[in-house]
Amino acid sequence: MFSQEEYLKALEYAAVAHGEQKTPKGLPYIVHITSVAMEVINACEQSKLEKEKANLAISCALLHDVIEDTNITYDDLYVDFSEAIANGVESLSKDKSLSSKQEQMKRSIEMLLEQPYEVQMVKLADRITNLSTPPKHWDNDKKKAYLKEASFILSCLKNSNIYLSSRLEEKIENYKKYCD
């Protein structure tokens, strides 16, 4: 299982950090965060992950966007949580100083491959959650690029969790219907 106390600490921290942010569908951002965490919790249970590993995966799932999308820093997470969580969340964050999305994705994957499987799982869960109906303003090229990116993520991180890899494969297949 996992620690409910650690879950609540990370959830409340993420909720405060993300504040009034919204998803592309206009929902409070915490809906995205908890959806990613739900995928990770389910995978932890399916995989019978030991408590310490599950706590790392779930905490990183709840906090995965705080460095990228809020004022929270690596140092904040290091102090407020742990080095392992700070390292995990940092590896899940895009380096916006890199000029292209391709460079950002490549660097993120390189960093994730240096992390334990529990952190890599979060990237799979995040993409599973994001592969729903694309925003209406996306053109076909954007949808195809997003699908290609999902396939790249899967090819690089598929060994981190069999259950999440299978879920992402299904989501990729289902998402193809949105591409011409």
C-alpha positions, -999 to +999 in steps of 0.1 A: +000+000+000+011+036+005+011+063+031-022+083+032-003+110+052+023+114+025-004+114-002-023+142+016+009+163+022+018+161-015-018+167-027-023+198-005+012+211-015+003+207-052-031+222-047-017+253-031+012+256-056-011+253-087-037+276-071-062+288-097-045+271-127-069+253-151-065+224-175-070+230-212-106+218-206-111+246-180-111+223-150-092+231-118-056+218-124-058+195-094-081+173-116-051+166-138-028+160-109-051+135-092-058+117-125-021+111-129-018+100-093-048+076-097-030+060-127+001+056-106-018+043-075-035+017-096-002+006-112+014+004-078-014-018-066-014-040-098+024-043-095+024-049-058+051-022-053+065-020-018+054+009+003+085+031+000+086+028-038+048+035-040+052+066-018+079+079-041+058+073-073+026+087-059+043+118-044+061+125-077+028+120-095+010+146-073+040+170-076+051+163-111+042+198-126+051+221-096+086+230-108+075+234-144+043+253-139+046+272-105+071+291-084+082+260-066+118+251-070+139+220-067+153+234-034+117+239-020+109+202-028+142+191-013+135+209+020+097+202+021+099+165+010+132+147+002+161+146-022+145+116-040+112+135-046+130+167-057+151+147-081+121+129-094+100+160-100+129+178-116+134+150-141+097+152-149+100+189-156+107+204-190+138+225-192+124+257-207+158+271-213+162+246-242+150+261-275+128+234-289+102+210-277+122+181-291+153+192-271+132+195-240+117+161-245+150+145-252+166+160-221+136+150-199+138+114-211+176+114-205+170+126-169+142+101-163+163+072-174+186+081-146+157+079-121+142+048-105+113+031-123+089+046-098+096+081-112+096+069-148+061+055-141+048+090-136+057+101-171+038+072-185+008+080-163+010+117-173+008+109-210-020+083-204-040+111-187-032+136-214-041+113-243-078+121-241-098+142-266-073+168-280-081+205-276-103+218-304-077+243-315-051+216-323-046+210-360-038+176-374+000+181-374-001+190-337-022+159-329+002+137-349+032+152-332+017+146-298+010+110-308+046+105-320+058+120-287+037+095-268+052+066-288+087+080-281+079+081-243+066+046-244+096+032-263+120+048-238+102+041-205+081+009-213+102-012-189+094+009-159+059-006-154+042-033-175+007-022-165+012+015-174+030+006-206+000-015-216-024+013-207-003+038-227-003+015-257-041+013-256-044+051-253-020+056-282-042+033-304-074+050-293-059+085-300-052+076-336-088+082-344-082+120-338-055+121-366-063+122-403 
